[in-house]
């Protein structure tokens, strides 16, 4: 059974799906659940994408499929040559209420932010 932790969603980092994949106990839908959801157009989106850092503007920029381009200001300094990626996930159950993202620097989570909506 899938349960949510007691920690508020906006304070928990988005999972690095490049390490754990997308198949989890919570992500897998049974045949019965898939049948019930036929015709539903909005479900949870999860993605990890590469990101770039511009030291002149102090912005990390990336593109989330479907949701578009984002540039955010990191709360810490980003070293030149550091490898950045962003993992994002929609918030809400069937209908997304927001989008949150976790920025990873050299494979380590450095911060999580809500890109839009509520999480």
Backbone atoms as SQL, in Angstrom:
CREATE TABLE atoms (id INTEGER PRIMARY KEY, chain TEXT, resi INTEGER, resn TEXT, atom TEXT, x REAL, y REAL, z REAL);
INSERT INTO atoms VALUES
  (1, 'A', 1, 'UNK', 'N', 0.834, -1.182, 0.000),
  (2, 'A', 1, 'UNK', 'CA', 0.000, 0.000, 0.000),
  (3, 'A', 1, 'UNK', 'C', 0.874, 1.238, 0.000),
  (4, 'A', 2, 'UNK', 'N', 0.456, 2.273, -0.696),
  (5, 'A', 2, 'UNK', 'CA', 1.185, 3.523, -0.797),
  (6, 'A', 2, 'UNK', 'C', 0.705, 4.498, 0.258),
  (7, 'A', 3, 'UNK', 'N', 1.626, 5.054, 1.032),
  (8, 'A', 3, 'UNK', 'CA', 1.243, 6.057, 2.012),
  (9, 'A', 3, 'UNK', 'C', 2.150, 7.260, 1.878),
  (10, 'A', 4, 'UNK', 'N', 1.620, 8.415, 2.245),
  (11, 'A', 4, 'UNK', 'CA', 2.405, 9.639, 2.207),
  (12, 'A', 4, 'UNK', 'C', 3.033, 9.828, 3.582),
  (13, 'A', 5, 'UNK', 'N', 4.262, 10.362, 3.619),
  (14, 'A', 5, 'UNK', 'CA', 4.904, 10.664, 4.883),
  (15, 'A', 5, 'UNK', 'C', 4.207, 11.862, 5.508),
  (16, 'A', 6, 'UNK', 'N', 4.462, 12.094, 6.786),
  (17, 'A', 6, 'UNK', 'CA', 3.878, 13.230, 7.477),
  (18, 'A', 6, 'UNK', 'C', 4.557, 14.546, 7.120),
  (19, 'A', 7, 'UNK', 'N', 5.682, 14.500, 6.413),
  (20, 'A', 7, 'UNK', 'CA', 6.387, 15.703, 6.021),
  (21, 'A', 7, 'UNK', 'C', 5.611, 16.405, 4.915),
  (22, 'A', 8, 'UNK', 'N', 5.436, 17.742, 5.011),
  (23, 'A', 8, 'UNK', 'CA', 4.737, 18.464, 3.940),
  (24, 'A', 8, 'UNK', 'C', 5.429, 18.252, 2.597),
  (25, 'A', 9, 'UNK', 'N', 4.630, 18.151, 1.528),
  (26, 'A', 9, 'UNK', 'CA', 5.144, 17.848, 0.198),
  (27, 'A', 9, 'UNK', 'C', 6.188, 18.871, -0.251),
  (28, 'A', 10, 'UNK', 'N', 5.981, 20.152, 0.062),
  (29, 'A', 10, 'UNK', 'CA', 6.906, 21.164, -0.438),
  (30, 'A', 10, 'UNK', 'C', 8.246, 21.147, 0.288),
  (31, 'A', 11, 'UNK', 'N', 8.398, 20.349, 1.348),
  (32, 'A', 11, 'UNK', 'CA', 9.661, 20.268, 2.059),
  (33, 'A', 11, 'UNK', 'C', 10.429, 18.989, 1.751),
  (34, 'A', 12, 'UNK', 'N', 9.830, 18.057, 1.062),
  (35, 'A', 12, 'UNK', 'CA', 10.508, 16.816, 0.731),
  (36, 'A', 12, 'UNK', 'C', 11.106, 16.930, -0.664),
  (37, 'A', 13, 'UNK', 'N', 12.346, 16.458, -0.829),
  (38, 'A', 13, 'UNK', 'CA', 12.950, 16.549, -2.164),
  (39, 'A', 13, 'UNK', 'C', 12.283, 15.615, -3.162),
  (40, 'A', 14, 'UNK', 'N', 12.327, 16.000, -4.418),
  (41, 'A', 14, 'UNK', 'CA', 11.848, 15.140, -5.490),
  (42, 'A', 14, 'UNK', 'C', 12.893, 14.050, -5.687),
  (43, 'A', 15, 'UNK', 'N', 12.465, 12.821, -5.809),
  (44, 'A', 15, 'UNK', 'CA', 13.350, 11.678, -5.999),
  (45, 'A', 15, 'UNK', 'C', 14.188, 11.844, -7.257),
  (46, 'A', 16, 'UNK', 'N', 15.452, 11.437, -7.184),
  (47, 'A', 16, 'UNK', 'CA', 16.320, 11.431, -8.361),
  (48, 'A', 16, 'UNK', 'C', 15.969, 10.184, -9.167),
  (49, 'A', 17, 'UNK', 'N', 15.077, 10.337, -10.145),
  (50, 'A', 17, 'UNK', 'CA', 14.585, 9.204, -10.923),
  (51, 'A', 17, 'UNK', 'C', 15.664, 8.584, -11.810),
  (52, 'A', 18, 'UNK', 'N', 16.765, 9.303, -12.056),
  (53, 'A', 18, 'UNK', 'CA', 17.848, 8.717, -12.848),
  (54, 'A', 18, 'UNK', 'C', 18.561, 7.621, -12.062),
  (55, 'A', 19, 'UNK', 'N', 18.405, 7.634, -10.730),
  (56, 'A', 19, 'UNK', 'CA', 19.025, 6.602, -9.905),
  (57, 'A', 19, 'UNK', 'C', 18.048, 5.485, -9.539),
  (58, 'A', 20, 'UNK', 'N', 16.788, 5.831, -9.260),
  (59, 'A', 20, 'UNK', 'CA', 15.845, 4.829, -8.776),
  (60, 'A', 20, 'UNK', 'C', 14.831, 4.380, -9.827),
  (61, 'A', 21, 'UNK', 'N', 14.764, 5.077, -10.949),
  (62, 'A', 21, 'UNK', 'CA', 13.786, 4.725, -11.972),
  (63, 'A', 21, 'UNK', 'C', 12.397, 5.214, -11.609),
  (64, 'A', 22, 'UNK', 'N', 11.433, 4.917, -12.462),
  (65, 'A', 22, 'UNK', 'CA', 10.066, 5.384, -12.260),
  (66, 'A', 22, 'UNK', 'C', 9.150, 4.314, -11.718),
  (67, 'A', 23, 'UNK', 'N', 9.598, 3.064, -11.684),
  (68, 'A', 23, 'UNK', 'CA', 8.747, 1.988, -11.197),
  (69, 'A', 23, 'UNK', 'C', 8.912, 1.850, -9.695),
  (70, 'A', 24, 'UNK', 'N', 7.875, 2.127, -8.978),
  (71, 'A', 24, 'UNK', 'CA', 7.865, 1.922, -7.539),
  (72, 'A', 24, 'UNK', 'C', 6.523, 1.326, -7.161),
  (73, 'A', 25, 'UNK', 'N', 6.391, 0.980, -5.924),
  (74, 'A', 25, 'UNK', 'CA', 5.126, 0.429, -5.436),
  (75, 'A', 25, 'UNK', 'C', 3.997, 1.421, -5.700),
  (76, 'A', 26, 'UNK', 'N', 4.289, 2.701, -5.566),
  (77, 'A', 26, 'UNK', 'CA', 3.268, 3.729, -5.749),
  (78, 'A', 26, 'UNK', 'C', 3.010, 4.035, -7.228),
  (79, 'A', 27, 'UNK', 'N', 4.028, 3.885, -8.065),
  (80, 'A', 27, 'UNK', 'CA', 3.897, 4.299, -9.457),
  (81, 'A', 27, 'UNK', 'C', 3.185, 3.265, -10.328),
  (82, 'A', 28, 'UNK', 'N', 3.321, 2.007, -9.976),
  (83, 'A', 28, 'UNK', 'CA', 2.749, 0.954, -10.815),
  (84, 'A', 28, 'UNK', 'C', 1.226, 0.914, -10.639),
  (85, 'A', 29, 'UNK', 'N', 0.520, 0.972, -11.753),
  (86, 'A', 29, 'UNK', 'CA', -0.944, 0.893, -11.709),
  (87, 'A', 29, 'UNK', 'C', -1.390, -0.507, -12.092),
  (88, 'A', 30, 'UNK', 'N', -2.312, -1.046, -11.342),
  (89, 'A', 30, 'UNK', 'CA', -2.853, -2.359, -11.658),
  (90, 'A', 30, 'UNK', 'C', -3.717, -2.256, -12.916),
  (91, 'A', 31, 'UNK', 'N', -4.024, -3.394, -13.505),
  (92, 'A', 31, 'UNK', 'CA', -4.884, -3.413, -14.691),
  (93, 'A', 31, 'UNK', 'C', -6.249, -2.815, -14.368),
  (94, 'A', 32, 'UNK', 'N', -6.760, -3.097, -13.162),
  (95, 'A', 32, 'UNK', 'CA', -8.049, -2.550, -12.751),
  (96, 'A', 32, 'UNK', 'C', -7.989, -1.025, -12.651),
  (97, 'A', 33, 'UNK', 'N', -6.910, -0.505, -12.073),
  (98, 'A', 33, 'UNK', 'CA', -6.766, 0.952, -11.939),
  (99, 'A', 33, 'UNK', 'C', -6.631, 1.601, -13.317),
  (100, 'A', 34, 'UNK', 'N', -5.886, 0.964, -14.216),
  (101, 'A', 34, 'UNK', 'CA', -5.740, 1.504, -15.567),
  (102, 'A', 34, 'UNK', 'C', -7.084, 1.560, -16.275),
  (103, 'A', 35, 'UNK', 'N', -7.902, 0.527, -16.095),
  (104, 'A', 35, 'UNK', 'CA', -9.218, 0.500, -16.717),
  (105, 'A', 35, 'UNK', 'C', -10.097, 1.624, -16.181),
  (106, 'A', 36, 'UNK', 'N', -10.052, 1.861, -14.866),
  (107, 'A', 36, 'UNK', 'CA', -10.841, 2.934, -14.257),
  (108, 'A', 36, 'UNK', 'C', -10.388, 4.314, -14.714),
  (109, 'A', 37, 'UNK', 'N', -9.122, 4.436, -15.096),
  (110, 'A', 37, 'UNK', 'CA', -8.581, 5.739, -15.473),
  (111, 'A', 37, 'UNK', 'C', -8.616, 5.991, -16.984),
  (112, 'A', 38, 'UNK', 'N', -9.238, 5.115, -17.750),
  (113, 'A', 38, 'UNK', 'CA', -9.345, 5.321, -19.191),
  (114, 'A', 38, 'UNK', 'C', -9.991, 6.664, -19.472),
  (115, 'A', 39, 'UNK', 'N', -9.390, 7.435, -20.359),
  (116, 'A', 39, 'UNK', 'CA', -9.935, 8.732, -20.723),
  (117, 'A', 39, 'UNK', 'C', -9.468, 9.875, -19.823),
  (118, 'A', 40, 'UNK', 'N', -8.779, 9.570, -18.727),
  (119, 'A', 40, 'UNK', 'CA', -8.256, 10.629, -17.856),
  (120, 'A', 40, 'UNK', 'C', -7.070, 11.267, -18.559),
  (121, 'A', 41, 'UNK', 'N', -7.076, 12.595, -18.640),
  (122, 'A', 41, 'UNK', 'CA', -6.040, 13.293, -19.393),
  (123, 'A', 41, 'UNK', 'C', -4.913, 13.838, -18.529),
  (124, 'A', 42, 'UNK', 'N', -5.052, 13.880, -17.220),
  (125, 'A', 42, 'UNK', 'CA', -4.022, 14.451, -16.368),
  (126, 'A', 42, 'UNK', 'C', -3.673, 13.490, -15.242),
  (127, 'A', 43, 'UNK', 'N', -2.421, 13.154, -15.144),
  (128, 'A', 43, 'UNK', 'CA', -1.912, 12.330, -14.060),
  (129, 'A', 43, 'UNK', 'C', -0.577, 12.903, -13.606),
  (130, 'A', 44, 'UNK', 'N', 0.040, 12.267, -12.661),
  (131, 'A', 44, 'UNK', 'CA', 1.312, 12.722, -12.121),
  (132, 'A', 44, 'UNK', 'C', 2.420, 12.636, -13.186),
  (133, 'A', 45, 'UNK', 'N', 3.179, 13.717, -13.297),
  (134, 'A', 45, 'UNK', 'CA', 4.330, 13.762, -14.205),
  (135, 'A', 45, 'UNK', 'C', 5.591, 13.803, -13.362),
  (136, 'A', 46, 'UNK', 'N', 6.572, 12.982, -13.708),
  (137, 'A', 46, 'UNK', 'CA', 7.869, 12.977, -13.049),
  (138, 'A', 46, 'UNK', 'C', 8.927, 12.955, -14.129),
  (139, 'A', 47, 'UNK', 'N', 9.961, 13.802, -13.977),
  (140, 'A', 47, 'UNK', 'CA', 11.017, 13.855, -14.983),
  (141, 'A', 47, 'UNK', 'C', 12.297, 14.382, -14.367),
  (142, 'A', 48, 'UNK', 'N', 13.419, 13.917, -14.873),
  (143, 'A', 48, 'UNK', 'CA', 14.732, 14.472, -14.531),
  (144, 'A', 48, 'UNK', 'C', 15.346, 14.991, -15.826),
  (145, 'A', 49, 'UNK', 'N', 15.852, 16.227, -15.769),
  (146, 'A', 49, 'UNK', 'CA', 16.417, 16.860, -16.958),
  (147, 'A', 49, 'UNK', 'C', 17.745, 17.519, -16.605),
  (148, 'A', 50, 'UNK', 'N', 18.565, 17.730, -17.623),
  (149, 'A', 50, 'UNK', 'CA', 19.809, 18.463, -17.432),
  (150, 'A', 50, 'UNK', 'C', 19.509, 19.940, -17.230),
  (151, 'A', 51, 'UNK', 'N', 20.429, 20.621, -16.571),
  (152, 'A', 51, 'UNK', 'CA', 20.258, 22.049, -16.308),
  (153, 'A', 51, 'UNK', 'C', 21.576, 22.759, -16.563),
  (154, 'A', 52, 'UNK', 'N', 21.496, 24.062, -16.791),
  (155, 'A', 52, 'UNK', 'CA', 22.707, 24.852, -16.992),
  (156, 'A', 52, 'UNK', 'C', 22.710, 26.022, -16.015),
  (157, 'A', 53, 'UNK', 'N', 23.908, 26.464, -15.659),
  (158, 'A', 53, 'UNK', 'CA', 24.071, 27.570, -14.717),
  (159, 'A', 53, 'UNK', 'C', 24.787, 28.721, -15.410),
  (160, 'A', 54, 'UNK', 'N', 24.242, 29.932, -15.270),
  (161, 'A', 54, 'UNK', 'CA', 24.862, 31.138, -15.815),
  (162, 'A', 54, 'UNK', 'C', 25.381, 31.965, -14.638),
  (163, 'A', 55, 'UNK', 'N', 26.714, 31.983, -14.434),
  (164, 'A', 55, 'UNK', 'CA', 27.266, 32.726, -13.296),
  (165, 'A', 55, 'UNK', 'C', 27.037, 34.232, -13.394),
  (166, 'A', 56, 'UNK', 'N', 26.832, 34.758, -14.605),
  (167, 'A', 56, 'UNK', 'CA', 26.591, 36.194, -14.774),
  (168, 'A', 56, 'UNK', 'C', 25.240, 36.620, -14.200),
  (169, 'A', 57, 'UNK', 'N', 24.230, 35.753, -14.326),
  (170, 'A', 57, 'UNK', 'CA', 22.890, 36.083, -13.821),
  (171, 'A', 57, 'UNK', 'C', 22.555, 35.328, -12.533),
  (172, 'A', 58, 'UNK', 'N', 23.424, 34.380, -12.144),
  (173, 'A', 58, 'UNK', 'CA', 23.198, 33.504, -10.984),
  (174, 'A', 58, 'UNK', 'C', 21.869, 32.752, -11.131),
  (175, 'A', 59, 'UNK', 'N', 21.614, 32.200, -12.327),
  (176, 'A', 59, 'UNK', 'CA', 20.375, 31.466, -12.603),
  (177, 'A', 59, 'UNK', 'C', 20.698, 30.055, -13.091),
  (178, 'A', 60, 'UNK', 'N', 19.890, 29.106, -12.631),
  (179, 'A', 60, 'UNK', 'CA', 19.910, 27.733, -13.140),
  (180, 'A', 60, 'UNK', 'C', 18.713, 27.624, -14.067),
  (181, 'A', 61, 'UNK', 'N', 18.952, 27.226, -15.319),
  (182, 'A', 61, 'UNK', 'CA', 17.872, 27.130, -16.306),
  (183, 'A', 61, 'UNK', 'C', 17.726, 25.688, -16.795),
  (184, 'A', 62, 'UNK', 'N', 16.467, 25.307, -17.060),
  (185, 'A', 62, 'UNK', 'CA', 16.155, 23.953, -17.498),
  (186, 'A', 62, 'UNK', 'C', 14.781, 23.956, -18.153),
  (187, 'A', 63, 'UNK', 'N', 14.455, 22.862, -18.851),
  (188, 'A', 63, 'UNK', 'CA', 13.165, 22.702, -19.507),
  (189, 'A', 63, 'UNK', 'C', 12.504, 21.428, -19.007),
  (190, 'A', 64, 'UNK', 'N', 11.281, 21.572, -18.480),
  (191, 'A', 64, 'UNK', 'CA', 10.492, 20.420, -18.036),
  (192, 'A', 64, 'UNK', 'C', 9.500, 20.098, -19.154),
  (193, 'A', 65, 'UNK', 'N', 9.503, 18.851, -19.676),
  (194, 'A', 65, 'UNK', 'CA', 8.556, 18.500, -20.737),
  (195, 'A', 65, 'UNK', 'C', 7.121, 18.855, -20.346),
  (196, 'A', 66, 'UNK', 'N', 6.380, 19.350, -21.268),
  (197, 'A', 66, 'UNK', 'CA', 4.985, 19.785, -21.142),
  (198, 'A', 66, 'UNK', 'C', 4.877, 21.137, -20.442),
  (199, 'A', 67, 'UNK', 'N', 5.667, 21.360, -19.380),
  (200, 'A', 67, 'UNK', 'CA', 5.529, 22.573, -18.584),
  (201, 'A', 67, 'UNK', 'C', 6.411, 23.735, -19.044),
  (202, 'A', 68, 'UNK', 'N', 7.459, 23.475, -19.813),
  (203, 'A', 68, 'UNK', 'CA', 8.240, 24.560, -20.394),
  (204, 'A', 68, 'UNK', 'C', 9.555, 24.880, -19.709),
  (205, 'A', 69, 'UNK', 'N', 10.040, 26.090, -20.004),
  (206, 'A', 69, 'UNK', 'CA', 11.349, 26.554, -19.548),
  (207, 'A', 69, 'UNK', 'C', 11.247, 27.277, -18.207),
  (208, 'A', 70, 'UNK', 'N', 12.234, 27.044, -17.352),
  (209, 'A', 70, 'UNK', 'CA', 12.304, 27.703, -16.049),
  (210, 'A', 70, 'UNK', 'C', 13.732, 28.146, -15.787),
  (211, 'A', 71, 'UNK', 'N', 13.885, 29.265, -15.106),
  (212, 'A', 71, 'UNK', 'CA', 15.168, 29.730, -14.594),
  (213, 'A', 71, 'UNK', 'C', 14.944, 30.113, -13.142),
  (214, 'A', 72, 'UNK', 'N', 15.764, 29.563, -12.252),
  (215, 'A', 72, 'UNK', 'CA', 15.621, 29.820, -10.825),
  (216, 'A', 72, 'UNK', 'C', 16.957, 30.249, -10.239),
  (217, 'A', 73, 'UNK', 'N', 16.898, 30.998, -9.161),
  (218, 'A', 73, 'UNK', 'CA', 18.100, 31.456, -8.472),
  (219, 'A', 73, 'UNK', 'C', 18.430, 30.477, -7.351),
  (220, 'A', 74, 'UNK', 'N', 19.634, 29.902, -7.379),
  (221, 'A', 74, 'UNK', 'CA', 19.995, 28.950, -6.321),
  (222, 'A', 74, 'UNK', 'C', 20.333, 29.685, -5.019),
  (223, 'A', 75, 'UNK', 'N', 20.087, 29.037, -3.886),
  (224, 'A', 75, 'UNK', 'CA', 20.400, 29.659, -2.597),
  (225, 'A', 75, 'UNK', 'C', 21.878, 29.561, -2.219),
  (226, 'A', 76, 'UNK', 'N', 22.651, 28.799, -3.000),
  (227, 'A', 76, 'UNK', 'CA', 24.085, 28.640, -2.736),
  (228, 'A', 76, 'UNK', 'C', 24.864, 28.889, -4.015),
  (229, 'A', 77, 'UNK', 'N', 26.177, 29.046, -3.894),
  (230, 'A', 77, 'UNK', 'CA', 27.040, 29.225, -5.061),
  (231, 'A', 77, 'UNK', 'C', 27.179, 27.905, -5.806),
  (232, 'A', 78, 'UNK', 'N', 27.184, 27.989, -7.114),
  (233, 'A', 78, 'UNK', 'CA', 27.359, 26.808, -7.958),
  (234, 'A', 78, 'UNK', 'C', 28.776, 26.864, -8.528),
  (235, 'A', 79, 'UNK', 'N', 29.599, 25.839, -8.281),
  (236, 'A', 79, 'UNK', 'CA', 30.961, 25.857, -8.810),
  (237, 'A', 79, 'UNK', 'C', 30.982, 25.696, -10.328),
  (238, 'A', 80, 'UNK', 'N', 31.940, 26.343, -10.955),
  (239, 'A', 80, 'UNK', 'CA', 32.104, 26.210, -12.400),
  (240, 'A', 80, 'UNK', 'C', 32.432, 24.752, -12.706),
  (241, 'A', 81, 'UNK', 'N', 31.751, 24.175, -13.671),
  (242, 'A', 81, 'UNK', 'CA', 31.984, 22.791, -14.054),
  (243, 'A', 81, 'UNK', 'C', 31.174, 21.781, -13.260),
  (244, 'A', 82, 'UNK', 'N', 30.365, 22.242, -12.320),
  (245, 'A', 82, 'UNK', 'CA', 29.525, 21.318, -11.557),
  (246, 'A', 82, 'UNK', 'C', 28.434, 20.742, -12.445),
  (247, 'A', 83, 'UNK', 'N', 28.106, 19.474, -12.260),
  (248, 'A', 83, 'UNK', 'CA', 27.061, 18.834, -13.055),
  (249, 'A', 83, 'UNK', 'C', 25.711, 19.073, -12.391),
  (250, 'A', 84, 'UNK', 'N', 24.813, 19.710, -13.123),
  (251, 'A', 84, 'UNK', 'CA', 23.483, 20.029, -12.612),
  (252, 'A', 84, 'UNK', 'C', 22.418, 19.203, -13.309),
  (253, 'A', 85, 'UNK', 'N', 21.439, 18.775, -12.534),
  (254, 'A', 85, 'UNK', 'CA', 20.229, 18.192, -13.098),
  (255, 'A', 85, 'UNK', 'C', 19.086, 18.583, -12.182),
  (256, 'A', 86, 'UNK', 'N', 17.888, 18.567, -12.737),
  (257, 'A', 86, 'UNK', 'CA', 16.696, 18.926, -11.991),
  (258, 'A', 86, 'UNK', 'C', 15.693, 17.792, -12.154),
  (259, 'A', 87, 'UNK', 'N', 15.147, 17.335, -11.031),
  (260, 'A', 87, 'UNK', 'CA', 14.079, 16.337, -11.057),
  (261, 'A', 87, 'UNK', 'C', 12.810, 17.040, -10.598),
  (262, 'A', 88, 'UNK', 'N', 11.757, 16.929, -11.397),
  (263, 'A', 88, 'UNK', 'CA', 10.496, 17.619, -11.106),
  (264, 'A', 88, 'UNK', 'C', 9.364, 16.616, -11.022),
  (265, 'A', 89, 'UNK', 'N', 8.342, 17.008, -10.266),
  (266, 'A', 89, 'UNK', 'CA', 7.182, 16.136, -10.081),
  (267, 'A', 89, 'UNK', 'C', 5.959, 17.010, -9.817),
  (268, 'A', 90, 'UNK', 'N', 4.841, 16.638, -10.440),
  (269, 'A', 90, 'UNK', 'CA', 3.609, 17.379, -10.183),
  (270, 'A', 90, 'UNK', 'C', 3.094, 17.052, -8.788),
  (271, 'A', 91, 'UNK', 'N', 2.359, 17.978, -8.223),
  (272, 'A', 91, 'UNK', 'CA', 1.728, 17.794, -6.913),
  (273, 'A', 91, 'UNK', 'C', 0.232, 17.625, -7.145),
  (274, 'A', 92, 'UNK', 'N', -0.432, 16.975, -6.223),
  (275, 'A', 92, 'UNK', 'CA', -1.860, 16.727, -6.378),
  (276, 'A', 92, 'UNK', 'C', -2.093, 15.268, -6.709),
  (277, 'A', 93, 'UNK', 'N', -3.349, 14.877, -6.775),
  (278, 'A', 93, 'UNK', 'CA', -3.643, 13.482, -7.069),
  (279, 'A', 93, 'UNK', 'C', -3.836, 13.296, -8.568),
  (280, 'A', 94, 'UNK', 'N', -5.059, 13.293, -9.062),
  (281, 'A', 94, 'UNK', 'CA', -5.263, 13.125, -10.504),
  (282, 'A', 94, 'UNK', 'C', -5.017, 14.416, -11.272),
  (283, 'A', 95, 'UNK', 'N', -5.500, 15.509, -10.752),
  (284, 'A', 95, 'UNK', 'CA', -5.322, 16.796, -11.423),
  (285, 'A', 95, 'UNK', 'C', -4.174, 17.530, -10.743),
  (286, 'A', 96, 'UNK', 'N', -3.108, 17.851, -11.474),
  (287, 'A', 96, 'UNK', 'CA', -1.962, 18.534, -10.852),
  (288, 'A', 96, 'UNK', 'C', -2.363, 19.892, -10.266),
  (289, 'A', 97, 'UNK', 'N', -1.867, 20.164, -9.053),
  (290, 'A', 97, 'UNK', 'CA', -2.112, 21.449, -8.395),
  (291, 'A', 97, 'UNK', 'C', -0.866, 22.315, -8.398),
  (292, 'A', 98, 'UNK', 'N', 0.257, 21.759, -8.789),
  (293, 'A', 98, 'UNK', 'CA', 1.508, 22.503, -8.822),
  (294, 'A', 98, 'UNK', 'C', 2.631, 21.633, -9.333),
  (295, 'A', 99, 'UNK', 'N', 3.819, 22.224, -9.386),
  (296, 'A', 99, 'UNK', 'CA', 5.008, 21.523, -9.864),
  (297, 'A', 99, 'UNK', 'C', 6.160, 21.896, -8.954),
  (298, 'A', 100, 'UNK', 'N', 6.820, 20.876, -8.388),
  (299, 'A', 100, 'UNK', 'CA', 7.989, 21.146, -7.557),
  (300, 'A', 100, 'UNK', 'C', 9.204, 20.476, -8.169),
  (301, 'A', 101, 'UNK', 'N', 10.374, 21.022, -7.847),
  (302, 'A', 101, 'UNK', 'CA', 11.604, 20.519, -8.433),
  (303, 'A', 101, 'UNK', 'C', 12.715, 20.498, -7.394),
  (304, 'A', 102, 'UNK', 'N', 13.590, 19.517, -7.528),
  (305, 'A', 102, 'UNK', 'CA', 14.789, 19.437, -6.706),
  (306, 'A', 102, 'UNK', 'C', 15.989, 19.561, -7.633),
  (307, 'A', 103, 'UNK', 'N', 16.925, 20.423, -7.251),
  (308, 'A', 103, 'UNK', 'CA', 18.151, 20.624, -8.024),
  (309, 'A', 103, 'UNK', 'C', 19.235, 19.736, -7.419),
  (310, 'A', 104, 'UNK', 'N', 19.913, 18.995, -8.287),
  (311, 'A', 104, 'UNK', 'CA', 21.010, 18.124, -7.878),
  (312, 'A', 104, 'UNK', 'C', 22.308, 18.669, -8.456),
  (313, 'A', 105, 'UNK', 'N', 23.323, 18.788, -7.609),
  (314, 'A', 105, 'UNK', 'CA', 24.660, 19.221, -8.018),
  (315, 'A', 105, 'UNK', 'C', 25.607, 18.055, -7.767),
  (316, 'A', 106, 'UNK', 'N', 26.230, 17.570, -8.836),
  (317, 'A', 106, 'UNK', 'CA', 27.144, 16.424, -8.744),
  (318, 'A', 106, 'UNK', 'C', 26.497, 15.244, -8.012),
  (319, 'A', 107, 'UNK', 'N', 25.210, 15.009, -8.283),
  (320, 'A', 107, 'UNK', 'CA', 24.505, 13.862, -7.725),
  (321, 'A', 107, 'UNK', 'C', 23.932, 14.051, -6.332),
  (322, 'A', 108, 'UNK', 'N', 24.127, 15.222, -5.729),
  (323, 'A', 108, 'UNK', 'CA', 23.611, 15.487, -4.386),
  (324, 'A', 108, 'UNK', 'C', 22.514, 16.543, -4.440),
  (325, 'A', 109, 'UNK', 'N', 21.434, 16.304, -3.722),
  (326, 'A', 109, 'UNK', 'CA', 20.337, 17.259, -3.651),
  (327, 'A', 109, 'UNK', 'C', 20.817, 18.528, -2.941),
  (328, 'A', 110, 'UNK', 'N', 20.592, 19.714, -3.581),
  (329, 'A', 110, 'UNK', 'CA', 21.018, 20.953, -2.921),
  (330, 'A', 110, 'UNK', 'C', 19.840, 21.811, -2.471),
  (331, 'A', 111, 'UNK', 'N', 18.703, 21.746, -3.180),
  (332, 'A', 111, 'UNK', 'CA', 17.504, 22.428, -2.706),
  (333, 'A', 111, 'UNK', 'C', 16.282, 22.012, -3.514),
  (334, 'A', 112, 'UNK', 'N', 15.112, 22.223, -2.899),
  (335, 'A', 112, 'UNK', 'CA', 13.825, 21.924, -3.524),
  (336, 'A', 112, 'UNK', 'C', 13.007, 23.191, -3.537),
  (337, 'A', 113, 'UNK', 'N', 12.279, 23.409, -4.645),
  (338, 'A', 113, 'UNK', 'CA', 11.452, 24.600, -4.764),
  (339, 'A', 113, 'UNK', 'C', 10.156, 24.263, -5.491),
  (340, 'A', 114, 'UNK', 'N', 9.127, 25.038, -5.241),
  (341, 'A', 114, 'UNK', 'CA', 7.867, 24.903, -5.973),
  (342, 'A', 114, 'UNK', 'C', 7.947, 25.853, -7.170),
  (343, 'A', 115, 'UNK', 'N', 7.804, 25.317, -8.373),
  (344, 'A', 115, 'UNK', 'CA', 7.908, 26.129, -9.583),
  (345, 'A', 115, 'UNK', 'C', 6.621, 26.901, -9.862),
  (346, 'A', 116, 'UNK', 'N', 5.478, 26.276, -9.595),
  (347, 'A', 116, 'UNK', 'CA', 4.198, 26.986, -9.705),
  (348, 'A', 116, 'UNK', 'C', 3.131, 26.219, -8.930),
  (349, 'A', 117, 'UNK', 'N', 2.048, 26.900, -8.624),
  (350, 'A', 117, 'UNK', 'CA', 0.927, 26.269, -7.935),
  (351, 'A', 117, 'UNK', 'C', 1.221, 26.002, -6.477),
  (352, 'A', 118, 'UNK', 'N', 0.529, 25.025, -5.927),
  (353, 'A', 118, 'UNK', 'CA', 0.721, 24.679, -4.517),
  (354, 'A', 118, 'UNK', 'C', 1.081, 23.208, -4.382),
  (355, 'A', 119, 'UNK', 'N', 1.969, 22.951, -3.488),
  (356, 'A', 119, 'UNK', 'CA', 2.428, 21.580, -3.226),
  (357, 'A', 119, 'UNK', 'C', 2.399, 21.318, -1.724);
